[in-house]
Amino acid sequence: MASENQNLGFVKGRVRGGVIAMKGAFKFVTTEHSGMVQATLAILLTTAGFYYQISQTEWMFHVIVLALVLAVEALNTAIEKLCDFVHDDFHDKIGFIKDVAAGAVWFSAMAALIVEILIFYPKMFG
């Protein structure tokens, strides 16, 4: 596929790569439960951002942490699918890999939770 993109030329190859990436993102949020949950939370929190009229700086942090969680969650899903493809039975090493990937999601989700609380708590209860 890399040589296929090289033959398209620089701009066409980048556009094609972007289209493929958008298809992957769409597949993630429409077929994976974790993607559906995270996308729904992102929509709800973004709606709350408009409702509470968060500042430009708050929007920047909001968008960054939502993108971080969605990206890490998608990578975790890809790792899990790859592990299942390589070794579909339980194996200690595969279990370790999946646990560490899930831990990465937890780190990003906790960071996002803290940022969202810092943004919305004062507006809702302050």
PyRosetta script that sets phi, psi and omega in degrees:
from pyrosetta import init, pose_from_sequence

init()
pose = pose_from_sequence("MASENQNLGFVKGRVRGGVIAMKGAFKFVTTEHSGMVQATLAILLTTAGFYYQISQTEWMFHVIVLALVLAVEALNTAIEKLCDFVHDDFHDKIGFIKDVAAGAVWFSAMAALIVEILIFYPKMFG")
pose.set_psi(1, -32.4)
pose.set_omega(1, 179.7)
pose.set_phi(2, -61.8)
pose.set_psi(2, -43.9)
pose.set_omega(2, 179.6)
pose.set_phi(3, -67.2)
pose.set_psi(3, -30.9)
pose.set_omega(3, 176.7)
pose.set_phi(4, -61.9)
pose.set_psi(4, -44.3)
pose.set_omega(4, 178.4)
pose.set_phi(5, -67.7)
pose.set_psi(5, -34.8)
pose.set_omega(5, 179.6)
pose.set_phi(6, -64.8)
pose.set_psi(6, -36.0)
pose.set_omega(6, 179.8)
pose.set_phi(7, -70.4)
pose.set_psi(7, -20.0)
pose.set_omega(7, -179.5)
pose.set_phi(8, -77.2)
pose.set_psi(8, -17.5)
pose.set_omega(8, -173.0)
pose.set_phi(9, 94.9)
pose.set_psi(9, 162.8)
pose.set_omega(9, -172.8)
pose.set_phi(10, -59.9)
pose.set_psi(10, -55.6)
pose.set_omega(10, -174.0)
pose.set_phi(11, -66.8)
pose.set_psi(11, -49.1)
pose.set_omega(11, -179.7)
pose.set_phi(12, -62.0)
pose.set_psi(12, -37.3)
pose.set_omega(12, 178.0)
pose.set_phi(13, -64.5)
pose.set_psi(13, -40.1)
pose.set_omega(13, 178.5)
pose.set_phi(14, -68.6)
pose.set_psi(14, -40.8)
pose.set_omega(14, 178.6)
pose.set_phi(15, -62.8)
pose.set_psi(15, -45.3)
pose.set_omega(15, 179.2)
pose.set_phi(16, -61.1)
pose.set_psi(16, -42.7)
pose.set_omega(16, 177.4)
pose.set_phi(17, -61.9)
pose.set_psi(17, -38.8)
pose.set_omega(17, 177.8)
pose.set_phi(18, -65.6)
pose.set_psi(18, -39.3)
pose.set_omega(18, 177.8)
pose.set_phi(19, -64.5)
pose.set_psi(19, -43.1)
pose.set_omega(19, 178.5)
pose.set_phi(20, -62.1)
pose.set_psi(20, -41.8)
pose.set_omega(20, 179.0)
pose.set_phi(21, -63.6)
pose.set_psi(21, -41.4)
pose.set_omega(21, 178.3)
pose.set_phi(22, -65.5)
pose.set_psi(22, -37.5)
pose.set_omega(22, 176.0)
pose.set_phi(23, -62.1)
pose.set_psi(23, -41.9)
pose.set_omega(23, 178.3)
pose.set_phi(24, -63.6)
pose.set_psi(24, -42.3)
pose.set_omega(24, 178.2)
pose.set_phi(25, -63.5)
pose.set_psi(25, -41.9)
pose.set_omega(25, 178.7)
pose.set_phi(26, -63.9)
pose.set_psi(26, -43.2)
pose.set_omega(26, 177.0)
pose.set_phi(27, -59.4)
pose.set_psi(27, -42.3)
pose.set_omega(27, -178.3)
pose.set_phi(28, -61.9)
pose.set_psi(28, -47.2)
pose.set_omega(28, -175.5)
pose.set_phi(29, -81.5)
pose.set_psi(29, -9.1)
pose.set_omega(29, 179.7)
pose.set_phi(30, -109.1)
pose.set_psi(30, -13.7)
pose.set_omega(30, -177.2)
pose.set_phi(31, -119.5)
pose.set_psi(31, -20.5)
pose.set_omega(31, -176.7)
pose.set_phi(32, -106.2)
pose.set_psi(32, 129.9)
pose.set_omega(32, -179.0)
pose.set_phi(33, -58.7)
pose.set_psi(33, -40.4)
pose.set_omega(33, 179.1)
pose.set_phi(34, -63.4)
pose.set_psi(34, -37.3)
pose.set_omega(34, 176.9)
pose.set_phi(35, -66.9)
pose.set_psi(35, -39.7)
pose.set_omega(35, 178.7)
pose.set_phi(36, -64.3)
pose.set_psi(36, -44.0)
pose.set_omega(36, -179.8)
pose.set_phi(37, -63.7)
pose.set_psi(37, -48.8)
pose.set_omega(37, -177.6)
pose.set_phi(38, -65.7)
pose.set_psi(38, -39.2)
pose.set_omega(38, 178.1)
pose.set_phi(39, -66.0)
pose.set_psi(39, -39.3)
pose.set_omega(39, 177.9)
pose.set_phi(40, -64.0)
pose.set_psi(40, -45.1)
pose.set_omega(40, 177.0)
pose.set_phi(41, -60.8)
pose.set_psi(41, -41.0)
pose.set_omega(41, 179.3)
pose.set_phi(42, -61.5)
pose.set_psi(42, -42.2)
pose.set_omega(42, 179.0)
pose.set_phi(43, -65.3)
pose.set_psi(43, -45.2)
pose.set_omega(43, 179.9)
pose.set_phi(44, -63.0)
pose.set_psi(44, -44.8)
pose.set_omega(44, -179.8)
pose.set_phi(45, -68.1)
pose.set_psi(45, -34.7)
pose.set_omega(45, 177.5)
pose.set_phi(46, -68.5)
pose.set_psi(46, -39.7)
pose.set_omega(46, 174.8)
pose.set_phi(47, -60.4)
pose.set_psi(47, -43.2)
pose.set_omega(47, 177.1)
pose.set_phi(48, -61.9)
pose.set_psi(48, -36.1)
pose.set_omega(48, 177.6)
pose.set_phi(49, -60.4)
pose.set_psi(49, -41.6)
pose.set_omega(49, 176.3)
pose.set_phi(50, -68.0)
pose.set_psi(50, -43.1)
pose.set_omega(50, -178.8)
pose.set_phi(51, -60.7)
pose.set_psi(51, -46.4)
pose.set_omega(51, -177.9)
pose.set_phi(52, -87.9)
pose.set_psi(52, 2.7)
pose.set_omega(52, 177.3)
pose.set_phi(53, 50.1)
pose.set_psi(53, 58.9)
pose.set_omega(53, -179.7)
pose.set_phi(54, -67.1)
pose.set_psi(54, 155.6)
pose.set_omega(54, -175.1)
pose.set_phi(55, -73.8)
pose.set_psi(55, 170.5)
pose.set_omega(55, 178.4)
pose.set_phi(56, -60.9)
pose.set_psi(56, -41.6)
pose.set_omega(56, 178.5)
pose.set_phi(57, -64.9)
pose.set_psi(57, -41.7)
pose.set_omega(57, 176.8)
pose.set_phi(58, -62.8)
pose.set_psi(58, -39.7)
pose.set_omega(58, 177.1)
pose.set_phi(59, -60.5)
pose.set_psi(59, -41.2)
pose.set_omega(59, -179.4)
pose.set_phi(60, -61.4)
pose.set_psi(60, -48.0)
pose.set_omega(60, 178.8)
pose.set_phi(61, -65.0)
pose.set_psi(61, -40.6)
pose.set_omega(61, 179.5)
pose.set_phi(62, -58.2)
pose.set_psi(62, -51.0)
pose.set_omega(62, -178.5)
pose.set_phi(63, -64.4)
pose.set_psi(63, -41.8)
pose.set_omega(63, -179.1)
pose.set_phi(64, -62.1)
pose.set_psi(64, -46.7)
pose.set_omega(64, -176.3)
pose.set_phi(65, -72.0)
pose.set_psi(65, -34.8)
pose.set_omega(65, 176.8)
pose.set_phi(66, -65.9)
pose.set_psi(66, -43.2)
pose.set_omega(66, 177.4)
pose.set_phi(67, -63.7)
pose.set_psi(67, -39.7)
pose.set_omega(67, 178.7)
pose.set_phi(68, -60.0)
pose.set_psi(68, -48.8)
pose.set_omega(68, -178.5)
pose.set_phi(69, -64.0)
pose.set_psi(69, -46.0)
pose.set_omega(69, 179.7)
pose.set_phi(70, -62.1)
pose.set_psi(70, -41.9)
pose.set_omega(70, -179.4)
pose.set_phi(71, -65.8)
pose.set_psi(71, -46.1)
pose.set_omega(71, -179.1)
pose.set_phi(72, -67.7)
pose.set_psi(72, -38.3)
pose.set_omega(72, 177.5)
pose.set_phi(73, -63.2)
pose.set_psi(73, -41.3)
pose.set_omega(73, 178.0)
pose.set_phi(74, -65.3)
pose.set_psi(74, -42.6)
pose.set_omega(74, 177.3)
pose.set_phi(75, -63.6)
pose.set_psi(75, -40.2)
pose.set_omega(75, 176.9)
pose.set_phi(76, -60.0)
pose.set_psi(76, -43.8)
pose.set_omega(76, 178.6)
pose.set_phi(77, -62.2)
pose.set_psi(77, -43.9)
pose.set_omega(77, 179.1)
pose.set_phi(78, -61.8)
pose.set_psi(78, -42.3)
pose.set_omega(78, 178.2)
pose.set_phi(79, -62.7)
pose.set_psi(79, -44.6)
pose.set_omega(79, 179.0)
pose.set_phi(80, -61.8)
pose.set_psi(80, -44.0)
pose.set_omega(80, 179.5)
pose.set_phi(81, -63.4)
pose.set_psi(81, -41.5)
pose.set_omega(81, 178.6)
pose.set_phi(82, -64.2)
pose.set_psi(82, -44.6)
pose.set_omega(82, 178.2)
pose.set_phi(83, -60.4)
pose.set_psi(83, -43.1)
pose.set_omega(83, 179.4)
pose.set_phi(84, -65.4)
pose.set_psi(84, -34.5)
pose.set_omega(84, 178.9)
pose.set_phi(85, -69.3)
pose.set_psi(85, -43.2)
pose.set_omega(85, -177.8)
pose.set_phi(86, -71.1)
pose.set_psi(86, -41.5)
pose.set_omega(86, -175.1)
pose.set_phi(87, -147.4)
pose.set_psi(87, 94.5)
pose.set_omega(87, -172.5)
pose.set_phi(88, -78.0)
pose.set_psi(88, -14.0)
pose.set_omega(88, 174.5)
pose.set_phi(89, -89.3)
pose.set_psi(89, 163.2)
pose.set_omega(89, 177.9)
pose.set_phi(90, -65.7)
pose.set_psi(90, 135.9)
pose.set_omega(90, 175.3)
pose.set_phi(91, -145.9)
pose.set_psi(91, 137.6)
pose.set_omega(91, -177.0)
pose.set_phi(92, -55.3)
pose.set_psi(92, -43.2)
pose.set_omega(92, -177.9)
pose.set_phi(93, -68.5)
pose.set_psi(93, -40.1)
pose.set_omega(93, 176.5)
pose.set_phi(94, -65.6)
pose.set_psi(94, -40.9)
pose.set_omega(94, 177.2)
pose.set_phi(95, -59.8)
pose.set_psi(95, -41.5)
pose.set_omega(95, 177.9)
pose.set_phi(96, -61.6)
pose.set_psi(96, -46.1)
pose.set_omega(96, -179.7)
pose.set_phi(97, -59.9)
pose.set_psi(97, -45.8)
pose.set_omega(97, 179.8)
pose.set_phi(98, -64.9)
pose.set_psi(98, -39.6)
pose.set_omega(98, 179.1)
pose.set_phi(99, -64.2)
pose.set_psi(99, -42.9)
pose.set_omega(99, 179.6)
pose.set_phi(100, -65.4)
pose.set_psi(100, -41.3)
pose.set_omega(100, 178.0)
pose.set_phi(101, -62.7)
pose.set_psi(101, -40.9)
pose.set_omega(101, 176.8)
pose.set_phi(102, -65.8)
pose.set_psi(102, -34.5)
pose.set_omega(102, 176.2)
pose.set_phi(103, -62.2)
pose.set_psi(103, -35.8)
pose.set_omega(103, 176.9)
pose.set_phi(104, -62.9)
pose.set_psi(104, -39.2)
pose.set_omega(104, 176.4)
pose.set_phi(105, -62.4)
pose.set_psi(105, -43.5)
pose.set_omega(105, -179.2)
pose.set_phi(106, -60.4)
pose.set_psi(106, -44.5)
pose.set_omega(106, 178.4)
pose.set_phi(107, -58.2)
pose.set_psi(107, -48.0)
pose.set_omega(107, -177.9)
pose.set_phi(108, -67.6)
pose.set_psi(108, -37.8)
pose.set_omega(108, 179.5)
pose.set_phi(109, -66.3)
pose.set_psi(109, -39.2)
pose.set_omega(109, 178.8)
pose.set_phi(110, -67.3)
pose.set_psi(110, -39.5)
pose.set_omega(110, 176.0)
pose.set_phi(111, -62.7)
pose.set_psi(111, -43.6)
pose.set_omega(111, 179.1)
pose.set_phi(112, -63.7)
pose.set_psi(112, -41.8)
pose.set_omega(112, 179.4)
pose.set_phi(113, -60.1)
pose.set_psi(113, -44.6)
pose.set_omega(113, 179.5)
pose.set_phi(114, -62.7)
pose.set_psi(114, -46.4)
pose.set_omega(114, -179.7)
pose.set_phi(115, -62.4)
pose.set_psi(115, -45.0)
pose.set_omega(115, -178.9)
pose.set_phi(116, -65.6)
pose.set_psi(116, -37.5)
pose.set_omega(116, 175.4)
pose.set_phi(117, -63.3)
pose.set_psi(117, -44.3)
pose.set_omega(117, 179.1)
pose.set_phi(118, -61.6)
pose.set_psi(118, -32.7)
pose.set_omega(118, 179.7)
pose.set_phi(119, -78.0)
pose.set_psi(119, -50.0)
pose.set_omega(119, -167.7)
pose.set_phi(120, -93.3)
pose.set_psi(120, -28.6)
pose.set_omega(120, -177.1)
pose.set_phi(121, -56.4)
pose.set_psi(121, -49.5)
pose.set_omega(121, -179.8)
pose.set_phi(122, -62.7)
pose.set_psi(122, -32.0)
pose.set_omega(122, -179.2)
pose.set_phi(123, -75.2)
pose.set_psi(123, -32.3)
pose.set_omega(123, -177.3)
pose.set_phi(124, -87.0)
pose.set_psi(124, -35.6)
pose.set_omega(124, -172.9)
pose.set_phi(125, -123.4)
pose.set_psi(125, -0.7)
pose.set_omega(125, -174.4)
pose.set_phi(126, -94.3)
pose.dump_pdb("model.pdb")
